[in-house]
Amino acid sequence: MKAIMVMFDTLNRHMLSAYGGPDWIRTPNFKRLAERTVVFDKSYVGSMPCMPARRELHTGRYNFLHRSWGPLEPFDDSAIERLGEAGVYTHLITDHQHYWEDGGGTYHPRYQSFELIRGQEGDPWKGEVRNPEGVNLNNLHPIARKMYRQDRINRKYIVDAGQFPQALTFAGGLEFIETNHEEDNWFLQLETFDPHEPFYSPEEFKMLYEHEYEGRLADWPVYGPVTESPEEVEHMRYEYAALLTMCDHYLGKVLDTMDRLDLWRDTLLIVNTDHGFLLGEHEQWAKCVQPFYNEVAHTPLFIWDPRTGVKGERRNSLVQTIDLPATLLDFFQVELPKDMQGKSLRYTIEKDEPVREAALFGIHGGHVNVTDGRYVYMKAAASKDNTPLYDYTLMPTHMRSRFHPNELQQLELAKPFTFTKGIKTLRIPAKTFGNLHEYGTLLFDVELDPRQTQPLENAEVEARMVKLLTQLMKENDSPVEQYERLGLENT
Protein backbone atom coordinates (compact mmCIF):
# COMPACT_ATOMS: atom_id res chain seq x y z
CA MET A 1 0.00 0.00 0.00
CA LYS A 2 1.11 3.53 -0.78
CA ALA A 3 -0.15 7.00 0.08
CA ILE A 4 0.28 10.45 -1.45
CA MET A 5 -0.75 13.71 0.15
CA VAL A 6 -0.81 16.72 -2.15
CA MET A 7 -1.07 19.68 0.17
CA PHE A 8 -1.58 23.28 -0.87
CA ASP A 9 -1.39 26.33 1.38
CA THR A 10 -4.21 28.90 1.32
CA LEU A 11 -6.40 26.97 -1.12
CA ASN A 12 -9.81 28.65 -1.34
CA ARG A 13 -12.67 26.18 -1.45
CA HIS A 14 -15.12 28.76 -2.77
CA MET A 15 -12.95 29.43 -5.84
CA LEU A 16 -12.71 25.81 -7.06
CA SER A 17 -14.96 24.47 -9.81
CA ALA A 18 -15.43 21.26 -7.82
CA TYR A 19 -17.13 23.34 -5.13
CA GLY A 20 -19.18 25.52 -7.43
CA GLY A 21 -16.58 28.24 -7.82
CA PRO A 22 -16.97 31.00 -10.42
CA ASP A 23 -16.82 29.98 -14.08
CA TRP A 24 -14.05 32.47 -14.90
CA ILE A 25 -11.51 30.66 -12.71
CA ARG A 26 -9.87 27.77 -14.54
CA THR A 27 -9.44 24.67 -12.37
CA PRO A 28 -10.24 21.71 -14.67
CA ASN A 29 -7.95 19.30 -12.82
CA PHE A 30 -9.67 19.93 -9.50
CA LYS A 31 -12.91 19.02 -11.27
CA ARG A 32 -11.19 15.93 -12.64
CA LEU A 33 -9.95 15.15 -9.13
CA ALA A 34 -13.52 15.33 -7.78
CA GLU A 35 -14.55 12.67 -10.29
CA ARG A 36 -11.85 10.30 -8.98
CA THR A 37 -12.25 10.88 -5.23
CA VAL A 38 -14.72 11.49 -2.42
CA VAL A 39 -15.34 15.22 -1.98
CA PHE A 40 -15.94 16.48 1.55
CA ASP A 41 -18.50 19.28 1.82
CA LYS A 42 -18.02 19.95 5.54
CA SER A 43 -14.27 20.02 6.07
CA TYR A 44 -13.01 22.60 8.57
CA VAL A 45 -9.71 23.86 9.87
CA GLY A 46 -8.63 23.20 13.44
CA SER A 47 -5.69 25.31 14.60
CA MET A 48 -4.60 28.34 12.62
CA PRO A 49 -2.50 29.18 10.71
CA CYS A 50 0.36 27.31 8.94
CA MET A 51 2.51 25.51 11.54
CA PRO A 52 -0.29 25.06 14.10
CA ALA A 53 -2.18 23.24 11.34
CA ARG A 54 0.87 21.11 10.59
CA ARG A 55 1.23 20.17 14.22
CA GLU A 56 -2.30 18.81 13.91
CA LEU A 57 -1.26 16.87 10.80
CA HIS A 58 1.28 15.06 12.97
CA THR A 59 -0.51 14.76 16.32
CA GLY A 60 -4.21 14.66 15.47
CA ARG A 61 -4.87 17.09 18.33
CA TYR A 62 -5.89 20.74 18.50
CA ASN A 63 -2.98 23.11 19.07
CA PHE A 64 -4.56 26.55 19.52
CA LEU A 65 -5.95 26.37 23.07
CA HIS A 66 -2.56 25.70 24.66
CA ARG A 67 -0.03 27.34 22.41
CA SER A 68 0.56 29.61 19.46
CA TRP A 69 2.93 28.94 16.55
CA GLY A 70 5.77 26.57 17.37
CA PRO A 71 7.57 23.28 16.78
CA LEU A 72 6.49 19.78 17.65
CA GLU A 73 6.85 19.22 21.40
CA PRO A 74 8.95 16.46 23.03
CA PHE A 75 5.75 14.80 24.27
CA ASP A 76 3.99 14.93 20.87
CA ASP A 77 3.21 11.73 19.00
CA SER A 78 3.98 12.28 15.33
CA ALA A 79 1.90 10.11 13.02
CA ILE A 80 4.64 10.47 10.41
CA GLU A 81 7.22 9.15 12.86
CA ARG A 82 4.88 6.30 13.80
CA LEU A 83 4.62 5.32 10.16
CA GLY A 84 8.40 5.22 9.85
CA GLU A 85 8.72 3.11 12.98
CA ALA A 86 6.18 0.67 11.52
CA GLY A 87 8.23 0.18 8.35
CA VAL A 88 6.50 2.71 6.08
CA TYR A 89 8.99 4.87 4.19
CA THR A 90 8.08 8.56 4.55
CA HIS A 91 9.26 11.39 2.31
CA LEU A 92 8.50 15.12 2.35
CA ILE A 93 9.14 17.53 -0.48
CA THR A 94 8.08 21.10 0.12
CA ASP A 95 8.75 24.74 -0.66
CA HIS A 96 6.97 25.85 2.51
CA GLN A 97 9.72 27.97 4.06
CA HIS A 98 8.25 27.97 7.57
CA TYR A 99 9.65 24.45 8.02
CA TRP A 100 13.20 25.83 8.21
CA GLU A 101 12.47 28.68 10.60
CA ASP A 102 12.72 28.56 14.40
CA GLY A 103 9.01 27.89 14.80
CA GLY A 104 8.92 24.90 12.46
CA GLY A 105 12.26 23.24 12.93
CA THR A 106 11.14 19.90 14.37
CA TYR A 107 8.64 18.86 11.68
CA HIS A 108 10.61 17.83 8.61
CA PRO A 109 13.10 15.59 10.50
CA ARG A 110 10.18 13.32 11.40
CA TYR A 111 10.24 12.09 7.79
CA GLN A 112 12.85 9.55 6.77
CA SER A 113 13.94 11.82 3.95
CA PHE A 114 13.01 15.33 2.93
CA GLU A 115 13.75 17.87 0.22
CA LEU A 116 13.36 21.60 0.83
CA ILE A 117 12.86 23.92 -2.15
CA ARG A 118 13.90 27.53 -1.60
CA GLY A 119 12.60 30.93 -2.66
CA GLN A 120 8.96 31.32 -1.62
CA GLU A 121 7.64 34.59 -0.13
CA GLY A 122 10.28 36.16 2.14
CA ASP A 123 12.46 33.05 2.41
CA PRO A 124 15.98 34.35 3.23
CA TRP A 125 17.40 32.67 0.16
CA LYS A 126 19.52 34.89 -2.10
CA GLY A 127 21.76 37.46 -0.43
CA GLU A 128 21.97 41.01 -1.80
CA VAL A 129 23.11 43.95 0.35
CA ARG A 130 21.68 46.67 -1.90
CA ASN A 131 17.91 47.27 -1.72
CA PRO A 132 16.03 46.29 -4.90
CA GLU A 133 15.46 49.23 -7.23
CA GLY A 134 12.01 50.81 -7.21
CA VAL A 135 10.95 49.20 -3.92
CA ASN A 136 9.58 51.52 -1.22
CA LEU A 137 9.97 49.93 2.22
CA ASN A 138 9.37 53.02 4.35
CA ASN A 139 5.72 52.52 5.29
CA LEU A 140 5.88 48.85 6.12
CA HIS A 141 6.04 47.09 9.50
CA PRO A 142 9.66 45.99 10.19
CA ILE A 143 8.80 42.30 9.76
CA ALA A 144 6.86 42.97 6.55
CA ARG A 145 9.67 45.23 5.33
CA LYS A 146 12.21 42.44 5.68
CA MET A 147 9.99 39.88 3.96
CA TYR A 148 8.94 42.24 1.17
CA ARG A 149 12.55 43.19 0.47
CA GLN A 150 13.66 39.56 0.38
CA ASP A 151 10.75 38.57 -1.84
CA ARG A 152 11.72 41.16 -4.44
CA ILE A 153 15.28 39.82 -4.39
CA ASN A 154 14.11 36.22 -4.70
CA ARG A 155 11.99 37.05 -7.74
CA LYS A 156 15.08 38.11 -9.67
CA TYR A 157 16.11 34.45 -9.59
CA ILE A 158 12.64 33.02 -10.33
CA VAL A 159 11.73 34.02 -13.88
CA ASP A 160 11.27 30.99 -16.13
CA ALA A 161 8.28 28.77 -15.34
CA GLY A 162 10.50 25.84 -14.36
CA GLN A 163 12.34 27.96 -11.78
CA PHE A 164 9.25 28.63 -9.67
CA PRO A 165 9.37 26.82 -6.32
CA GLN A 166 6.02 25.13 -6.96
CA ALA A 167 7.30 23.73 -10.27
CA LEU A 168 10.44 22.37 -8.57
CA THR A 169 8.39 20.92 -5.70
CA PHE A 170 6.11 18.98 -8.02
CA ALA A 171 9.05 17.88 -10.14
CA GLY A 172 10.67 16.42 -7.04
CA GLY A 173 7.45 14.74 -5.94
CA LEU A 174 6.90 13.20 -9.35
CA GLU A 175 10.51 12.00 -9.38
CA PHE A 176 9.90 10.22 -6.07
CA ILE A 177 6.79 8.55 -7.49
CA GLU A 178 8.57 7.47 -10.68
CA THR A 179 11.50 6.08 -8.69
CA ASN A 180 9.41 4.19 -6.14
CA HIS A 181 6.09 3.30 -7.76
CA GLU A 182 6.97 -0.41 -7.92
CA GLU A 183 7.92 -0.47 -4.24
CA ASP A 184 5.46 -0.96 -1.38
CA ASN A 185 4.80 0.78 1.96
CA TRP A 186 5.62 4.42 1.38
CA PHE A 187 4.06 7.79 2.04
CA LEU A 188 4.83 10.93 0.04
CA GLN A 189 3.85 14.38 1.29
CA LEU A 190 4.08 16.67 -1.72
CA GLU A 191 3.46 20.10 -0.25
CA THR A 192 3.57 23.48 -1.94
CA PHE A 193 3.29 26.91 -0.35
CA ASP A 194 1.10 28.11 -3.24
CA PRO A 195 -1.41 29.65 -3.67
CA HIS A 196 -0.31 31.50 -0.51
CA GLU A 197 0.51 35.15 -0.98
CA PRO A 198 2.39 36.74 -2.69
CA PHE A 199 0.44 35.72 -5.78
CA TYR A 200 3.45 35.39 -8.08
CA SER A 201 3.07 33.04 -11.04
CA PRO A 202 4.55 32.57 -14.54
CA GLU A 203 3.29 34.74 -17.36
CA GLU A 204 1.55 31.82 -19.06
CA PHE A 205 -0.95 31.67 -16.19
CA LYS A 206 -1.35 35.42 -15.85
CA MET A 207 -2.25 35.62 -19.54
CA LEU A 208 -5.34 33.52 -18.84
CA TYR A 209 -6.68 36.41 -16.77
CA GLU A 210 -5.78 39.41 -18.88
CA HIS A 211 -7.39 42.62 -17.67
CA GLU A 212 -6.80 46.33 -17.80
CA TYR A 213 -4.72 47.48 -14.86
CA GLU A 214 -2.09 50.19 -14.70
CA GLY A 215 -1.63 50.53 -10.95
CA ARG A 216 1.21 49.52 -8.67
CA LEU A 217 2.47 45.97 -8.30
CA ALA A 218 -0.31 44.43 -6.21
CA ASP A 219 -0.10 40.71 -5.48
CA TRP A 220 0.56 40.71 -1.72
CA PRO A 221 -2.38 42.03 0.33
CA VAL A 222 -1.80 43.50 3.77
CA TYR A 223 -3.68 41.60 6.47
CA GLY A 224 -6.69 43.62 7.62
CA PRO A 225 -9.43 45.84 6.19
CA VAL A 226 -9.55 46.53 2.47
CA THR A 227 -8.24 50.03 1.77
CA GLU A 228 -7.49 49.55 -1.93
CA SER A 229 -9.56 50.76 -4.86
CA PRO A 230 -12.04 48.39 -6.55
CA GLU A 231 -9.60 48.10 -9.46
CA GLU A 232 -6.79 46.99 -7.16
CA VAL A 233 -9.04 44.48 -5.40
CA GLU A 234 -10.10 43.01 -8.75
CA HIS A 235 -6.48 42.86 -9.88
CA MET A 236 -5.44 41.04 -6.69
CA ARG A 237 -8.16 38.44 -7.26
CA TYR A 238 -6.94 37.87 -10.81
CA GLU A 239 -3.40 37.39 -9.50
CA TYR A 240 -4.67 34.80 -7.00
CA ALA A 241 -6.66 33.10 -9.76
CA ALA A 242 -3.55 32.84 -11.95
CA LEU A 243 -1.62 31.18 -9.15
CA LEU A 244 -4.58 28.90 -8.42
CA THR A 245 -4.61 27.79 -12.05
CA MET A 246 -0.89 27.07 -11.76
CA CYS A 247 -1.70 24.82 -8.78
CA ASP A 248 -4.38 23.12 -10.87
CA HIS A 249 -1.86 22.57 -13.67
CA TYR A 250 0.61 20.75 -11.43
CA LEU A 251 -2.13 18.78 -9.70
CA GLY A 252 -2.97 17.51 -13.18
CA LYS A 253 0.57 16.15 -13.53
CA VAL A 254 0.06 14.06 -10.39
CA LEU A 255 -3.25 12.72 -11.71
CA ASP A 256 -1.63 11.95 -15.06
CA THR A 257 1.12 10.00 -13.31
CA MET A 258 -1.35 8.03 -11.22
CA ASP A 259 -3.27 7.17 -14.39
CA ARG A 260 -0.17 6.12 -16.32
CA LEU A 261 1.28 4.00 -13.50
CA ASP A 262 -2.11 2.63 -12.40
CA LEU A 263 -1.53 3.84 -8.85
CA TRP A 264 -5.25 4.13 -8.15
CA ARG A 265 -5.41 0.39 -7.43
CA ASP A 266 -3.32 0.56 -4.24
CA THR A 267 -2.54 4.21 -3.42
CA LEU A 268 -4.39 6.46 -1.00
CA LEU A 269 -4.60 10.02 -2.32
CA ILE A 270 -5.36 13.00 -0.08
CA VAL A 271 -5.55 16.51 -1.56
CA ASN A 272 -5.94 19.13 1.15
CA THR A 273 -4.98 22.54 2.50
CA ASP A 274 -4.37 24.20 5.85
CA HIS A 275 -6.86 27.07 5.40
CA GLY A 276 -8.41 29.51 2.94
CA PHE A 277 -8.05 33.25 2.46
CA LEU A 278 -10.16 36.39 2.31
CA LEU A 279 -9.84 38.24 -0.99
CA GLY A 280 -11.97 41.23 -0.09
CA GLU A 281 -14.94 39.27 1.23
CA HIS A 282 -16.29 40.88 4.42
CA GLU A 283 -14.20 43.90 3.32
CA GLN A 284 -11.12 42.10 4.63
CA TRP A 285 -7.86 40.67 3.37
CA ALA A 286 -6.22 37.44 4.41
CA LYS A 287 -6.66 35.72 7.78
CA CYS A 288 -5.85 35.82 11.51
CA VAL A 289 -6.71 39.49 12.15
CA GLN A 290 -10.46 38.95 11.81
CA PRO A 291 -12.86 36.15 12.78
CA PHE A 292 -12.43 32.97 10.77
CA TYR A 293 -15.26 33.28 8.29
CA ASN A 294 -16.00 30.32 6.04
CA GLU A 295 -13.73 31.68 3.30
CA VAL A 296 -10.88 30.82 5.67
CA ALA A 297 -12.24 28.05 7.90
CA HIS A 298 -14.29 25.92 5.48
CA THR A 299 -11.72 24.01 3.46
CA PRO A 300 -11.62 21.78 0.38
CA LEU A 301 -10.75 18.13 0.92
CA PHE A 302 -10.56 15.24 -1.56
CA ILE A 303 -9.70 11.63 -0.67
CA TRP A 304 -9.39 8.45 -2.73
CA ASP A 305 -9.15 5.26 -0.66
CA PRO A 306 -8.47 2.17 -2.81
CA ARG A 307 -9.90 -0.08 -0.07
CA THR A 308 -13.39 1.34 -0.66
CA GLY A 309 -13.23 2.21 -4.36
CA VAL A 310 -15.67 5.07 -3.86
CA LYS A 311 -15.26 7.95 -6.29
CA GLY A 312 -17.31 10.80 -7.69
CA GLU A 313 -19.38 11.04 -4.50
CA ARG A 314 -19.75 13.74 -1.87
CA ARG A 315 -19.76 13.44 1.90
CA ASN A 316 -21.73 15.57 4.35
CA SER A 317 -20.06 14.45 7.58
CA LEU A 318 -18.10 17.02 9.57
CA VAL A 319 -14.35 16.41 9.33
CA GLN A 320 -11.16 18.30 10.23
CA THR A 321 -7.41 18.44 9.78
CA ILE A 322 -6.93 16.32 12.92
CA ASP A 323 -8.59 13.39 11.11
CA LEU A 324 -5.93 13.13 8.40
CA PRO A 325 -3.10 11.58 10.49
CA ALA A 326 -5.58 9.07 11.91
CA THR A 327 -6.67 8.20 8.38
CA LEU A 328 -3.06 7.65 7.30
CA LEU A 329 -2.25 5.44 10.29
CA ASP A 330 -5.41 3.39 9.77
CA PHE A 331 -4.62 2.93 6.07
CA PHE A 332 -1.23 1.42 6.91
CA GLN A 333 -2.72 -0.55 9.83
CA VAL A 334 -0.65 1.29 12.43
CA GLU A 335 -2.16 1.73 15.89
CA LEU A 336 -3.30 5.26 16.71
CA PRO A 337 -1.61 6.96 19.71
CA LYS A 338 -3.96 7.20 22.69
CA ASP A 339 -3.69 11.01 22.77
CA MET A 340 -4.79 11.40 19.14
CA GLN A 341 -8.29 12.91 18.96
CA GLY A 342 -8.80 12.75 15.20
CA LYS A 343 -10.70 9.84 13.68
CA SER A 344 -9.97 7.71 10.66
CA LEU A 345 -12.19 8.69 7.75
CA ARG A 346 -12.28 5.21 6.20
CA TYR A 347 -15.97 4.63 6.85
CA THR A 348 -16.86 8.25 6.23
CA ILE A 349 -15.38 7.76 2.77
CA GLU A 350 -17.18 4.44 2.33
CA LYS A 351 -20.66 5.35 3.60
CA ASP A 352 -20.60 8.90 5.06
CA GLU A 353 -20.36 7.59 8.62
CA PRO A 354 -20.04 10.60 10.99
CA VAL A 355 -16.96 10.93 13.20
CA ARG A 356 -18.09 13.90 15.33
CA GLU A 357 -21.05 16.02 16.32
CA ALA A 358 -19.14 19.29 16.34
CA ALA A 359 -15.72 20.72 15.47
CA LEU A 360 -13.58 23.26 17.30
CA PHE A 361 -11.32 25.73 15.49
CA GLY A 362 -9.39 28.93 16.10
CA ILE A 363 -6.11 30.71 16.69
CA HIS A 364 -4.32 31.08 20.00
CA GLY A 365 -5.71 34.14 21.77
CA GLY A 366 -8.50 34.68 19.24
CA HIS A 367 -12.11 33.61 19.00
CA VAL A 368 -12.76 30.02 20.01
CA ASN A 369 -15.11 28.73 17.32
CA VAL A 370 -17.36 25.72 17.06
CA THR A 371 -19.51 24.36 14.25
CA ASP A 372 -21.99 21.51 14.02
CA GLY A 373 -22.02 21.78 10.23
CA ARG A 374 -25.02 24.08 10.12
CA TYR A 375 -24.23 26.75 12.68
CA VAL A 376 -20.91 28.45 13.29
CA TYR A 377 -20.46 30.05 16.71
CA MET A 378 -17.52 32.40 17.29
CA LYS A 379 -16.90 33.11 20.96
CA ALA A 380 -14.91 36.30 21.55
CA ALA A 381 -12.85 37.25 24.58
CA ALA A 382 -14.91 38.66 27.43
CA SER A 383 -12.69 41.73 27.85
CA LYS A 384 -10.65 43.99 25.61
CA ASP A 385 -7.35 43.05 27.24
CA ASN A 386 -7.97 39.42 26.24
CA THR A 387 -6.59 37.96 29.44
CA PRO A 388 -5.63 35.66 31.01
CA LEU A 389 -3.67 34.05 28.18
CA TYR A 390 -0.59 31.82 28.34
CA ASP A 391 1.58 29.70 26.09
CA TYR A 392 2.18 26.18 27.38
CA THR A 393 5.28 24.81 25.72
CA LEU A 394 8.71 23.25 26.14
CA MET A 395 9.78 24.77 22.81
CA PRO A 396 9.51 28.56 23.30
CA THR A 397 9.88 29.82 19.75
CA HIS A 398 7.84 32.16 17.58
CA MET A 399 7.53 31.92 13.80
CA ARG A 400 10.95 33.35 13.01
CA SER A 401 12.63 33.79 16.37
CA ARG A 402 13.22 32.33 19.78
CA PHE A 403 11.37 33.85 22.70
CA HIS A 404 13.17 36.96 23.92
CA PRO A 405 14.55 36.75 27.46
CA ASN A 406 12.10 39.49 28.49
CA GLU A 407 9.21 37.22 27.54
CA LEU A 408 10.53 34.51 29.84
CA GLN A 409 10.90 36.61 32.98
CA GLN A 410 7.52 35.50 34.33
CA LEU A 411 7.53 31.88 33.23
CA GLU A 412 6.62 29.13 35.65
CA LEU A 413 6.11 25.40 35.48
CA ALA A 414 2.54 24.25 34.90
CA LYS A 415 0.98 21.00 35.98
CA PRO A 416 1.04 18.29 33.29
CA PHE A 417 -1.87 18.12 30.86
CA THR A 418 -3.47 14.79 30.04
CA PHE A 419 -1.51 14.58 26.77
CA THR A 420 1.96 15.68 27.98
CA LYS A 421 2.86 12.21 29.34
CA GLY A 422 3.34 13.41 32.91
CA ILE A 423 5.65 16.24 31.82
CA LYS A 424 5.27 19.76 33.17
CA THR A 425 5.38 22.53 30.57
CA LEU A 426 6.51 26.12 30.74
CA ARG A 427 3.66 28.55 31.37
CA ILE A 428 4.52 31.85 29.69
CA PRO A 429 2.36 35.00 29.49
CA ALA A 430 1.25 35.26 25.86
CA LYS A 431 0.69 38.16 23.52
CA THR A 432 -2.50 38.71 21.56
CA PHE A 433 -2.36 38.64 17.77
CA GLY A 434 -4.49 41.52 16.52
CA ASN A 435 -7.60 42.82 18.28
CA LEU A 436 -10.27 40.23 17.63
CA HIS A 437 -12.27 41.30 20.69
CA GLU A 438 -13.68 44.26 18.74
CA TYR A 439 -15.71 41.94 16.47
CA GLY A 440 -17.61 40.46 19.42
CA THR A 441 -19.26 37.06 19.63
CA LEU A 442 -20.94 35.95 16.40
CA LEU A 443 -23.43 33.23 15.43
CA PHE A 444 -24.23 32.24 11.83
CA ASP A 445 -26.55 29.78 10.15
CA VAL A 446 -24.29 28.81 7.26
CA GLU A 447 -26.97 26.78 5.50
CA LEU A 448 -29.29 29.78 5.16
CA ASP A 449 -26.51 32.38 5.15
CA PRO A 450 -23.41 30.70 3.63
CA ARG A 451 -21.63 34.03 3.09
CA GLN A 452 -22.11 34.91 6.77
CA THR A 453 -23.48 38.38 6.15
CA GLN A 454 -26.26 38.32 8.77
CA PRO A 455 -25.25 37.44 12.35
CA LEU A 456 -27.97 35.42 14.01
CA GLU A 457 -29.59 36.14 17.37
CA ASN A 458 -31.08 32.95 18.75
CA ALA A 459 -30.64 32.25 22.45
CA GLU A 460 -31.60 28.59 22.15
CA VAL A 461 -29.12 27.86 19.37
CA GLU A 462 -26.40 29.87 21.11
CA ALA A 463 -26.89 27.92 24.35
CA ARG A 464 -26.51 24.63 22.48
CA MET A 465 -23.39 25.85 20.68
CA VAL A 466 -21.84 27.06 23.96
CA LYS A 467 -22.45 23.60 25.40
CA LEU A 468 -20.73 21.96 22.43
CA LEU A 469 -17.84 24.42 22.65
CA THR A 470 -17.19 23.86 26.36
CA GLN A 471 -17.53 20.09 25.92
CA LEU A 472 -14.85 20.07 23.22
CA MET A 473 -12.60 22.35 25.27
CA LYS A 474 -12.79 19.89 28.14
CA GLU A 475 -12.05 16.95 25.85
CA ASN A 476 -8.95 18.83 24.69
CA ASP A 477 -7.95 19.47 28.34
CA SER A 478 -8.07 23.21 27.74
CA PRO A 479 -6.16 25.43 30.19
CA VAL A 480 -8.61 26.59 32.86
CA GLU A 481 -7.97 30.28 32.20
CA GLN A 482 -9.34 29.94 28.67
CA TYR A 483 -12.82 29.69 30.20
CA GLU A 484 -12.20 32.89 32.13
CA ARG A 485 -10.84 34.66 29.05
CA LEU A 486 -13.97 33.76 27.12
CA GLY A 487 -16.40 34.41 29.97
CA LEU A 488 -17.50 30.76 30.10
CA GLU A 489 -18.37 28.61 33.09
CA ASN A 490 -15.95 25.78 33.71
CA THR A 491 -18.40 23.15 34.89
C-alpha angles and dihedrals in degrees: 000000000000135000134202125191115194104193126187127189120230095004109171113221093197092058097054122098089222088064097042096270121170117294093234093066112084113221105141094151093056086054089049089049091054089056091055100042145038110271117215115217097186106045116142138184121248114194120015140257133005110306096028086057091049092051085058090051088060103035105028089224134109114261105186103076094059106029147009126226114336150117129290110285125237090248095049120113108222113208088204091056090047090055091052092049089052093055100264112134110230126199131179126196116178146150091202100126096198088079091072097046126092093263095053104034100116100053108073095047088065088074119079090234134006140182122205119203115204136217110055122138110323096345105155091238116129118037121224122158096198117077114248113264117259095016117128110203099165101099098044130101109259092250092047090045092057094046094044092050092049092046091056089051092048092052091062087068096042107067112118116067093246092056095062112110092235091055091050092046093054091043089056093046093050090048089055091051093048091048096047108027093109092051124085135227105033138132124204121195106196103186129176128187091221139135084032115115136303090067096217116155139155119280092250090069096041089055089064088066102042113170139155111270129145101168132108124301101285118176101112113067120204112240110255140040120359110257098161127102120263088255092056092047091051091047092051090052091052090051090052090047091053091052090045090054088051088055089049090051094055093042085059090058090057091049090048090052093049089051094048095046094038091235093154090082095068109005127097111217123199120180111186148139139216097235145324133251140236113239097184097310111138084016088281140117127221126333146288098047094072135037114291101260118188092267085070105025103039105075138189117248130178125181133180114192113186090202091068101030091210115151139158092030133115130225127213099191118116111252137168145193090268089066095063099073089047089051091051094049091048092050091056092041093244118150115252117241112253092239094055110109099184120097131225111256095210095113093036086059092045101045110353092261108177120240099188144014095219141006130221123213141164150104126277108274094008134093115318104224134196133185133185091192095266104048128041116201119192113194113201128202113278094231137034094243089060095219151193096040129152140172114231108201148125090208105062102192134128125211096284105005146040118255110278115244089245089062091055098052093096100038120132136175116267127208114265118271120226091260100044094082094240093310122134115227132209113264108211128177106251133216124233119243107223125328105286092157090080092068092059128205114322135194124192136181098216094188093060096027107030093165090054096229098138117054110216126232109203118139094195094052092043092052091052092048092049088053091052091046095051091044091055092045089055092048088054090049090239117200108265094237091063088073090053092047090054096040093244130143114246099216 
